[in-house]
Amino acid sequence: MAAVRLFAGIRLSTPPLLAALALLLGGCALPWNTIRPAGEAIVRSPACHCRFSYPAAWYTSSANGDSSLPILGLNSYDTSSGSHAAVPSRYADIGIDWQSDPTGQLYLTATTSHFSTLPGRRLTVSGWPATAYATWTAPPAQGGIYMEHVYVFVPWYQRDYDLWLQAANPPGNDVSAPRRVFTRLLRTLVIVPPNAVP
């Protein structure tokens, strides 16, 4: 059997050396170099009473790691990798938050001109009336982030839903790709009736 001499007289046979090298190189794969699945995937959340489809290449998280928060997360980057990769300069976060609103007053407050000076856009999400607001936090050249919020009140659960997108693509301002993903989520989101399975 062939052997390789390493350093001061240490000998190692070739097959174990190749196996160790393969394991070493496999363990060094970076999260952004991994091949992500193609096509569509579906999130089903009993806590949210909802389901939606999203690109399978994106990453999902529940409560962004905090189980005390009612939130579903969808990210264009891996925030939970073992290497704790930093958020890239080009990224998108999509989330769904919800909170109790027994009389719908929070929704009314959130969708009136008293709450926001931004022009609201009316739309329908999962069969319910919704209001959308979009803005840049600063000019893109100054590191601004594109933000969009869609507010939906669902009487079945006496609950407000806040569907939001945060995206950046420096040095330009082309966030059309993550906006298409967000639009797809809004179009495919189904908030199921009580006692139904998402």
SVG drawing of the C-alpha trace seen along z (x, -y; Angstrom):
<svg xmlns="http://www.w3.org/2000/svg" viewBox="-64 -63 76 65">
<polyline fill="none" stroke="black" stroke-width="0.4" points="0.0,0.0 1.3,-3.4 2.2,-5.8 3.0,-9.4 5.8,-10.7 4.6,-13.7 7.0,-16.0 9.4,-14.3 9.0,-10.6 5.2,-10.5 3.8,-8.1 0.2,-7.9 -1.2,-5.5 -2.8,-7.1 -6.5,-6.0 -6.9,-7.4 -5.1,-10.6 -7.5,-11.0 -10.5,-10.3 -9.3,-12.8 -8.7,-15.4 -12.2,-15.0 -13.7,-15.4 -11.6,-18.5 -12.5,-20.1 -16.2,-19.2 -16.3,-20.8 -14.8,-24.0 -17.7,-24.7 -19.0,-28.2 -22.8,-28.7 -22.9,-31.0 -21.1,-28.3 -23.7,-25.7 -26.1,-24.8 -29.6,-25.8 -32.7,-24.0 -34.5,-25.3 -38.2,-25.9 -40.9,-26.7 -41.3,-25.8 -44.3,-26.3 -44.3,-27.6 -47.2,-26.3 -47.6,-28.0 -50.3,-27.0 -49.4,-30.0 -49.8,-32.4 -52.9,-30.5 -51.3,-30.9 -49.3,-29.4 -47.5,-30.9 -45.0,-29.9 -41.5,-31.3 -38.4,-30.5 -36.8,-27.4 -33.4,-29.0 -34.3,-31.5 -34.1,-30.7 -36.9,-30.6 -36.9,-31.2 -39.5,-31.2 -39.4,-34.3 -35.9,-35.0 -34.6,-32.8 -36.8,-34.4 -39.7,-32.1 -41.4,-34.8 -42.1,-36.9 -45.0,-36.1 -43.1,-36.4 -42.2,-34.3 -39.0,-35.3 -37.8,-34.8 -34.3,-35.8 -32.2,-35.9 -29.2,-34.9 -28.4,-32.4 -28.6,-34.1 -28.3,-30.9 -25.2,-29.3 -22.6,-27.9 -20.1,-30.5 -22.5,-33.3 -21.9,-34.9 -22.5,-38.6 -25.5,-40.1 -24.3,-40.8 -24.6,-44.3 -27.2,-43.0 -29.9,-41.4 -33.6,-41.1 -35.7,-40.3 -39.4,-39.5 -41.4,-39.0 -44.9,-38.4 -45.8,-39.9 -49.1,-39.7 -50.7,-41.1 -54.1,-41.1 -56.5,-43.8 -60.0,-43.0 -61.8,-46.0 -59.6,-46.7 -58.5,-50.1 -54.8,-49.4 -55.4,-48.6 -57.4,-51.9 -54.6,-53.8 -51.9,-52.2 -53.7,-52.9 -54.7,-56.5 -52.9,-59.7 -52.4,-60.5 -50.1,-57.5 -48.1,-57.9 -47.6,-60.8 -46.7,-58.3 -49.3,-57.6 -51.0,-54.3 -51.9,-51.8 -55.0,-49.7 -54.9,-46.0 -56.3,-42.6 -54.4,-40.0 -55.9,-36.5 -59.3,-38.0 -59.0,-40.8 -58.6,-44.5 -55.0,-45.7 -53.0,-48.9 -49.4,-49.1 -46.7,-51.7 -43.3,-51.8 -40.3,-54.1 -36.5,-54.4 -35.0,-55.1 -32.4,-57.3 -31.2,-57.7 -29.7,-54.4 -26.3,-56.1 -26.3,-57.0 -26.9,-53.4 -30.7,-53.6 -32.9,-50.5 -36.1,-50.0 -39.0,-49.2 -42.5,-48.2 -45.3,-47.3 -48.6,-45.8 -51.2,-45.9 -54.1,-43.4 -56.8,-43.1 -58.4,-39.6 -61.6,-39.6 -61.6,-35.8 -58.7,-36.1 -59.2,-39.8 -55.6,-40.2 -53.5,-42.6 -50.9,-41.2 -47.9,-43.3 -46.2,-41.8 -42.9,-43.6 -40.0,-43.8 -36.6,-45.3 -34.1,-45.2 -30.8,-46.8 -28.7,-46.5 -25.8,-49.0 -24.5,-50.9 -27.7,-51.0 -31.3,-50.9 -32.6,-48.0 -34.6,-46.0 -37.0,-44.6 -35.9,-41.0 -36.8,-40.9 -40.0,-42.9 -41.1,-40.2 -40.6,-37.6 -42.6,-39.9 -45.4,-40.3 -45.5,-36.5 -45.8,-36.1 -48.7,-38.6 -50.4,-36.8 -49.9,-33.3 -50.6,-34.0 -53.6,-32.1 -54.9,-33.0 -57.1,-30.0 -60.4,-30.1 -60.4,-29.0 -60.0,-25.2 -58.6,-24.8 -55.1,-23.4 -52.8,-25.9"/>
</svg>
